[in-house]
Amino acid sequence: MGQAGAARASALESEDLGERLRAVPGLTVLLDVWLSDTTKDTRFFILDYEQPTDHQHLEGERFRQRMTLLYRYKPGPTPVVLNTLGYGLTPTPAQSEPTRLLTAHELRVEHRFFGTSRPASLDWKRLTIEQAAADHHRIVQALRPLLGDGRWLSTGNSKGGQAATYHRYFYPDDVEATVAYVTPNVRGETDVRAVRFLETVGTDADCRERLESIQRAALTRREELLPLAAGVAASTGATFNVLGLDRALEFSVLELPYYFWQLGGQTLCPTIPAPGAPASALFDFIQRHTYFTGSFGDAGLQSLAPYYYQAATQIGALRYAEHHLHGLLRYPRQDLPAHLPPLGVQKRFDVTAMLRVGHWVRNSGQRMLFLYGEDDPWSSVPFEVRESNDSLRFVVPRGNHGARLAQLPEPERTAALEHLFQWAGLEPSAARHGLRVPEADTWSWEDSLEPAHRPL
């Protein structure tokens, strides 16, 4: 660290972090606590930051974007991990895998239009990848001077990884590097690559055939399953006014293989019931894997309206396989984001947005690491990278949507960790000598209320 850096670090240490945060224009500290009363080495903040609804018109409407900051008091420059969530934020001291590996600070940012980060006008035209990237850019500009001299990296899971990638596309120098987990680069409103992917996923063709048999059986025996769905709706208080119960059941059956492989995998194949099993067994299997009431009920659909809008206008969606269900579907080709909330809002798809981002990542994106799970349907639509840009892409064998760096086999794991440490300005050998790699995370719903097969 040079003299200027040392002087700046000394000045920061002499002034309380909470006071520095409270002095940032537009930033409100909602919570400021120590995570340990004895060590006083980790501090947690819940923050709101005032953002323009339209970054092209700064004089217009403003909204407050929710964030959390996990800050460690430790010697030397400490990396900062910017975790761009694709959905709502759970205001708890959670840590991403890069944060744990690097013992870094973590700044988690709720995506605009989700959770409490919603403009009062709810002007859907302002929900774009450009506007969200500008949110993240302003946050980096505001907080970088406060959080020390460590390098900044960004990360995110699935839709959060998309947000991190779009931020790099528009503002490539805001952070030093990006680690994006299970992050899709979808082509169009109905990307057919996932349909082809599901024809060969896993190690057992019989498992795929049994899933298709369950789908056909459920639709053939629809009238047996509908009373069971109505019973679950009544017992949970879920309503189905947007789709109607019949269409909601059909959509859940249609999406079953995507859920199964995204969050499950080959080990669950023995649990697939026979087509002739009791209707209760069929419905229980569908409900367990597709989260029927939460995914297709009114509350779940409305909470995900911002995702559906983005999928219908810029980020795209996967196509669901229907060919093997010919004659059994009452609502073919209707399970599309354009037909889901927000209803009554114009959704015009920009066919160039993802092509432009994908082209930039492949040709110009530097210090980017993409991680995928081999059995995850979203791995069928990956970003492409070039090693000449110091960017990498790894796939966890038989991994699903919960893929983590710790699950990579050697030597890929060491290569990934060495790049991560190097990008963070830390000794790369720490990834190889004496570093205890934590066990892979258990995938959870903490970052969103989304249906499981969609990006996190």
N, C-alpha and C positions, 0 to 999 in steps of 0.2 A: 504494500500500500504506500503510495507516495505521500508527500507532506500535506498536499491538499486533502487527500482522502483521509489521512490520520486526523487532521484538524476537524474535518466534517464529522467523522465518527465520534471524536471527543465531544463535539457540540451536541450531537444527538444523545449521547449517553448522559449529558448533564441536564437534559430536559425530559420530563416524563412523557412517555409515548401517548398516554391518554390526552394530555394537554395539547400535544402536537396534532393529534387527530381532531380534537375539538376546534382547533384553529383553522382547519381547512374549510374554505368557503363552500357551503352547500352540504357539508358532511355532518351527520348527527350520530352521536354515540348513544345507542340504546341500552347497551350492556357492556360492562367492563369488569371482569372478574379474573382472579388468579385461579388456575386449575389445581394448585396445591398451596395450602397455607404455610407449609413448612419449607419447601424448596424455593418458592417464588421464582421459578425459572420459566414458566409458561403462562401466558396471559391470553385471554379470549375476549373478543369484542363482537358485538352485533352492531352493525352500522346501516345507516340509510344514506344514500348519496343522491343529491338532486340532479336529474338528467333532463335534457330537452326531449320532448316527445319526437320532434323532428330536428335532427342535427343540422339541417340546412336552414332552419329558421329558429335561431337561438332565442329570439325574443318571444316565441310562442309558448304554448303549454309546457309545463314541467311535471315530472312524476318522480317518486322516490324509489330508488333501486336498492333492494335489500342485499347486504353482504355480511360475511363473517370473516374475522381475521384471527388466526392462531399464530401467536408471536412467541418465539423462544428467546430467552436471554442467555446467550452463549458467546464465548470469545470468537473473534475473527469474523470475516464476512460470511453471512448466512444466506443461502439461496432463498428466493421467494417463488413459490409455486402459485400461479394464477389458475384457479380451477373454474373454468367457465361452464357453469351448469346449463344444460339445455332446457331445463324445466324449473320447477319451484325449488326453494331452498329449505332444508330442515335446519333450524338455527341451533345446531349442536356442534361440539368441537370435533367433528369428523376430520379424518386425514386421508388424502389420496395416497396411492402407492408411491409415487415419486417423492411426496413429502416425507413419508416414513423412511424411505431409503436414504434420502439426503439429509434427514433431520433438519428440515427447512421450515420456514414460515409458510403458512398457506392462507391465501385470500380467495374465498369462495364467493361467486357472484351469481345471483338469481337472474334468469333470463327475462328480458322485458316481456310484459304481458302475462307473466306467470306469478302465482303467489300474491304477494303484496305489491309487486313491481308492475302495477297496471296504471296506465294513464286514465284519468277520469273520463276523457272523451271516448276511450276505446276505439280510436281511429285505426282500423285494421290496416290501412295503407301504410302505416308507420311500423308495421311488424315485418321487417325485411332483414336480410343478412347484413346489408350495409349499415342500417341503423343500429343493430346489435353490436356489430364490430366497432362502431363509433362509441357506443357505451363503454366497451372495454378499453378503448384507447384513452378516453377521458379519465377513466379510473386509474390506469397506469400512470398517466401524466400527473394526476393529483397525489398519488400515494408513493410513487417511486422515491421522491426526495426524503420520505419519512422513515423508510424501512431499511436503511443501511446501504452498504456497498455490495451486497451479494448480487449475483446474477439472477435475472428473472427468467423463469420457464413457464410455459402454459401447459395445461392438461385438461382432459375431459373424457367422459365416457359416452360413446355413441353420439347422441345429439349434442351432448356437451363437447365431445371431440370435434363434431362439425363446427360448433361455435368457435372453438379454439383455432381450427383451421381457417375459417372465414376471417377471423381477426388477423391471422398472419397474412392472409391474402391481401387485405386492405392496408394493414400496417405491419409490414414484415419485420421492422426493426424494433417493435415495442418490447419483444422478449427475445432471449438468446436462442431458445429452442422450444419445441413442442413435442409432447408425448401424448398421442391420441389413441384411445382404446376403442376397439370394435366400432370404428367410425366409418359409416358408409358414404360412398360417392354415387348417388343414385342418378340414373339417366332417365329423365322423363317422369310423367305422372304414373306410369305403370311399367316399371322395369321388369322385363321378362327373365332376366338372368337368374332370379331366385327360383323360378319355376323349374328351370333346367337343373339348378343346384339340388333341389329336393329329389330329383330322379336318381341321384347317386350318393346322397349324404349317408354317413354312417358306414358300418362294416357289414351290415346284414340286410340283404334285399327283402327277406321275409318280414323284417320290422317295418320297412316302408310299406309293404303290401298290407300288413295288418292295420296300419294307420288309415290307409285308404279304405279298407273294408269297414272300419269303424265309422268313417265319414259316411259311406254309402248306407250303412245300417241305420245311423242316426237320422238321416234324411228320409229314408224309407219308412222308418217308424216314428216320424215326426209327431204324429198325433198322440203317441204314448209319452213322448218326452215333454211336450208342451205343458201338461198339467204339473209335471215335476218342476219345470222352470217357473211356472206361476206360483207354486208353493214356496220356492226359495225366495222369489221376489217379495211375496207377502210376509215371510218371516224376517226378512232383512230390511223391509221398508223401501226397497229399490223400486223405481218406476221406469217404465220403458215407453214413454210417450214419443220420444224422438224416432226410434226405429220401429216400435211395436214389438211384441214378444216373439212373434213368428220370424220376423226378419232378424232380430237379435240372435235367436237360436241358430238360424241358418248361417249368419256371419261367424258365429263362434265355431261352428262345425267346419266351415270353410277355412278358417285360420288355424285350426287345431295343429296341423303339422308344423307350422311356423313357431307356435308357442313351444311345442314338444321339443324341437331341436334347439331352439334358442336358449331355453333355460334348463332343459333336461339333457337327453342324449341316449346313447346306446344302452346304458345300464338300466334305463326305464322300460326297455322294450318288453320284458316279461310281464309288466303290469298292464299291458294293453288288453282289455277284455275281448272276448270272442264276440263276433257280430250277433250271435244268438243269445247273449247274456241278457239278464233282466234289464228292463228299461232304466231302472234306478242305477245299475252299474254303468251303463252307457253314459247317462247324464252326469253321474258323479265324476267319471273320468274326464269328460269334457269340461265340467265346471272347475275341477281341480287344476287343469292345465291352462285353461283360457281365462280364469277369473271372471266368469260369466257376468255376474251382476256388476262388478266394478269396471269391467272393460266395455260392456255394451249397454249398461243402464244409463239413465239420463245424467246422473251426477258425474260419472266417469267421463262421459262424452263431453259434457260442458266444461269440465276442468281441463280437458285436452283440446278445447277449441283453438287455442293459439298454435298447437302443433299441427292440427288438421289444416289450418289456414296456411301455415308455412309449407306444408307438404303439397298443398294444392296450388301454390303460387311460385315456389322457388326450389325447395329441397327435394321434392319428388317422393315417390312411394313405390313399394314392391307390388308386383302383380301376384294374385293368388291363383294357384292351379285349380282349374275348373273342368278340364277335359274329361277327367275320370268320374265326374258327377253329372254328366250330361243327362238331362231329363229329370233330375232330382231337385234342381235349383229353381226356386220361384223368383229369385231376385238376382239373376246373373249379371255380372259386371257392374253391380251397384255398390260393392264394398270398396268405395273410393273416398279419399279425403274431401273431394269436391262436393260429395253428397252429405257430409257430416257437418256438425257445428264448426263455426258460426253460420247459422242458416240465414238466408236473406241477404248475404254479403257477396259482392262480386269477387270471384276468384279467377284471375286470369294467369295462366301458367307461363313463366318465363323460361323458354326452352334453352336459353343460352347461359343461365346463371351457373349451373353446376358444371357445364362444359368449360366455362372460363376458369372456375376454381380448380377443376381437375387438371387442366392444361398447365396452370401456374404451378401446382404442387409437383407435377411430373417434371417440368422443365426448369423451374426456378426456386422451388421451395427448399430452403436450406435448413439443416439440423432439425429434421422432422422424423419422428419415429412412430410408425403405425403398427398396432398389435391387433391381431384377429384370432378368433377361435375357429378351428377347422370345421366344426359341425354347426356353426351359427349361420343361419340363413343370410344375415347381414354381411358375412364374409364373402358372399357371392358378388358384392358390389364394392370392392375395395379401392382405395386410392393407390395410384402408382407412383413410385419414387425412383430417383436415380442416386446410386451410391456416390457418383461424382459430386453431388450436392451435399455430401455428408448426411444423407438421409437413408433410412432403413425401413424395411417392412418385415415383420415376423408373424408366424402363425403358430398358435399353441396346438399341438397334435390332439385331436379329439376334444378340443376346447369348445366352450359355448360362449354365450354373451358375457360371461363373467371372467373372460380370459385376463390373466395378469402376467407381468414379466416373470414373476417367481415361478410360474408354471412352465416356462420354456425349458427345453432340454439343453444340455451343454453340447456344443460351445456357444449356442445362440444366446443363452442367458447371460453369460459373461460378456459377450460382445455388446449386448444391449445395455447392460449396467455400466460398462466402461464408457460407452458413448454418453450415457446419462450423466455420469460423474464428470466427465471431461467438459461437457456442455455447461454444467453447473459451476465450473471453475474449481472443482475439487480434484484430489489425486485419484486418477483412474484406477490405480492399483488397489484402492480400497474396495473396489467391486470384486477383486479377485482374492485378496488376502485379508482374512480376519473379519469380513463383513458377514453378519448373520442376515441372510435373506429371509424376510418374514414369509410365513405361509400365505398362499394366495387368499385373497378376500373371498368371503361368501357373498355372492351377488345378493343385493337387497333392494328394497323399494325406496330407500331413504331419499334419493334425489328426485323422485317423481311419483306421480300417481298414474302413470301411463299404463296402457295394456302392455304386457310383457314383451310382445314381439316387436314393438316399435322402438325407435332409438331412445336411449335413456336421456 
